[in-house]
Amino acid sequence: MTNRSLLSLLTATFLLSAFAAVEASLSTASLSQTRPVAAQPVKSQWKVFTPPDGRFTVLMPGIPRIESQTQRTHMGEIQLQVFLAQPPNQEVAYLVAYNDFPDNYGQMASAQEVLDDAQQMALKTTQSNLTASKDIRSSNGHPGREIEYVNSGGKITRNRMYFAEGRLYQVMVITTKKQQKTISGSITGYLNSFQVVLKK
């Protein structure tokens, strides 16, 4: 298996597992909103979140749920980490996910290749149409890309990807068109709050 096809496989696996979890949660949220609610909606408590390894910080609406998967490859085991937060009574999910590549791959692959593959696989695995794409950089200069896409069910995803020190980060918001209109400020604030923390 080539390094390029390995990246595609890992990206696809990561996106499918993350997207499936979010789709299920958003469907449940939609169903629960059809029932009468006696109490006022609970406001989200936005706080800075730092993962156990300390390699990024981001504002999250509450403590995120952490999920991980290990993929066996010819280069060894690669772990995928997903951090997912969903405010109550909203059709939105905030995710940060990453996977580390082996040193030899991280040194051989260009950031552009990694981001191109990640974008293609995001669209393919979620069966979505790209609505916007632009190159960006993290606050400390790592190459990245912001894409927005819509799947056949109408879910909108904004995804900022960064390739830093052999790690692919994906900072995503998945929501509905209706919900996006009411929380656009929160979405932008969340995406802007993400910071890559360099290794010491």
C-alpha positions in Angstrom: 0.0 0.0 0.0 1.4 3.4 -0.9 1.7 6.2 1.5 -0.9 8.2 -0.4 -3.5 5.4 -0.4 -2.8 4.8 3.3 -3.7 8.5 4.0 -6.9 8.1 2.1 -7.8 5.0 4.0 -7.1 6.6 7.4 -8.9 9.7 6.5 -11.9 7.8 5.2 -12.1 5.6 8.3 -11.8 8.6 10.6 -14.4 10.6 8.8 -16.9 7.8 8.5 -16.7 7.0 12.2 -16.9 10.6 13.3 -19.6 11.5 10.8 -21.7 8.4 11.7 -21.6 9.2 15.4 -22.6 12.8 14.7 -25.4 11.9 12.3 -26.9 9.5 14.8 -26.7 12.2 17.6 -28.2 14.9 15.4 -31.1 12.6 14.4 -31.8 12.0 18.1 -31.6 15.7 18.8 -34.1 16.3 16.0 -36.5 13.8 17.4 -36.2 15.1 20.9 -37.1 18.6 19.7 -40.5 17.5 18.6 -41.5 16.7 22.2 -42.7 19.5 24.4 -40.1 20.7 26.8 -41.3 22.1 30.1 -38.0 23.7 31.3 -36.0 26.4 29.6 -33.2 25.2 27.3 -29.9 24.8 29.1 -27.3 27.3 28.0 -23.9 25.8 26.9 -20.9 26.6 29.1 -18.1 27.4 26.6 -14.7 26.6 28.1 -11.2 26.1 26.9 -10.5 22.5 26.3 -7.0 20.9 26.1 -6.6 17.2 25.4 -4.5 15.0 27.6 -1.4 15.3 25.4 -1.7 19.2 25.4 -1.2 19.5 21.6 -4.1 21.9 20.9 -6.6 24.1 22.7 -10.1 25.0 21.6 -13.3 26.5 23.1 -15.9 23.8 23.5 -19.6 24.0 24.7 -19.1 21.7 27.7 -16.7 18.7 28.2 -16.4 16.8 25.0 -16.9 13.0 24.7 -13.6 11.3 23.7 -13.6 8.5 21.2 -10.6 6.7 19.7 -9.9 4.0 17.1 -6.7 2.2 16.3 -6.0 1.2 12.7 -3.4 -1.4 11.9 -1.3 -0.5 8.8 1.9 -1.8 7.2 3.6 1.1 8.9 2.3 0.1 12.4 -0.7 1.1 14.4 -2.2 4.6 13.9 -4.6 6.0 16.4 -7.5 8.3 15.5 -8.8 10.6 18.3 -12.2 12.4 18.2 -13.4 15.0 20.7 -17.2 15.6 20.3 -19.4 18.2 22.1 -23.1 18.7 21.4 -25.0 21.5 23.2 -28.4 20.4 24.5 -31.5 21.3 22.4 -29.5 22.2 19.4 -28.9 20.4 16.1 -25.1 20.9 16.0 -22.0 19.0 16.8 -18.5 20.5 17.5 -15.6 18.1 16.8 -11.9 18.1 16.9 -10.2 15.0 15.6 -6.7 14.1 14.7 -4.5 11.3 13.6 -0.7 11.0 13.8 1.3 9.6 10.9 4.5 7.7 11.3 7.6 9.9 11.1 8.7 8.5 7.7 5.3 9.4 6.2 5.2 12.8 7.8 8.6 13.7 6.3 7.8 12.4 2.8 4.3 13.8 2.3 3.8 17.4 1.5 1.2 19.4 3.5 -0.6 20.1 0.2 -0.9 16.3 -0.6 -2.3 15.6 2.9 -4.8 18.4 2.7 -5.9 17.6 -0.8 -6.5 13.9 0.1 -8.3 14.9 3.3 -10.6 17.2 1.4 -11.3 14.6 -1.3 -12.0 11.9 1.2 -14.2 14.1 3.3 -16.5 14.7 0.3 -16.4 11.1 -0.8 -17.1 9.4 2.5 -19.9 11.8 3.5 -21.3 11.9 0.0 -21.3 15.7 0.1 -21.0 18.6 -2.4 -18.3 21.1 -1.8 -19.6 24.7 -1.4 -16.4 26.5 -0.4 -12.7 25.9 -0.1 -9.7 28.2 0.8 -6.2 27.7 2.0 -5.5 29.0 5.5 -2.8 28.8 8.2 -2.9 28.1 11.9 -2.0 31.0 14.2 1.6 29.6 14.4 2.0 29.2 10.7 1.0 25.6 9.9 -0.6 25.0 6.5 -4.3 24.3 6.5 -7.5 24.4 4.5 -11.1 25.4 5.3 -13.8 23.6 3.4 -17.6 23.7 3.6 -19.8 20.9 2.2 -23.4 19.7 2.3 -24.5 16.1 2.3 -27.6 14.7 0.7 -29.6 15.0 4.0 -28.9 18.7 4.1 -26.3 18.6 6.9 -23.7 21.4 6.5 -20.1 20.8 7.6 -17.5 23.5 8.1 -14.1 21.8 8.4 -10.7 23.5 9.1 -7.8 21.1 8.6 -4.2 21.6 9.6 -1.1 19.5 9.0 1.3 20.1 11.8 4.3 18.1 13.0 3.1 14.9 11.4 -0.5 15.2 12.7 -3.6 15.9 10.7 -6.1 18.0 12.7 -9.7 18.5 11.6 -11.8 21.0 13.4 -15.5 20.6 12.4 -18.9 21.9 13.0 -21.8 19.8 11.6 -25.3 21.3 11.7 -28.5 21.9 9.8 -29.3 24.9 7.6 -31.9 26.1 10.0 -29.7 25.9 13.0 -26.7 27.4 11.2 -28.6 30.7 10.9 -29.0 31.1 14.6 -25.6 30.0 15.8 -23.3 31.4 13.1 -21.4 33.5 15.7 -20.8 30.5 17.9 -19.5 28.5 14.9 -17.1 31.2 13.8 -15.9 31.7 17.4 -15.3 28.0 17.8 -13.3 27.6 14.6 -11.3 30.7 15.4 -10.5 29.5 18.9 -8.6 26.4 17.8 -4.8 26.6 18.4 -2.1 24.1 17.6 0.4 23.8 20.5 3.9 23.0 19.3 5.9 20.1 20.8 8.4 21.1 23.4 
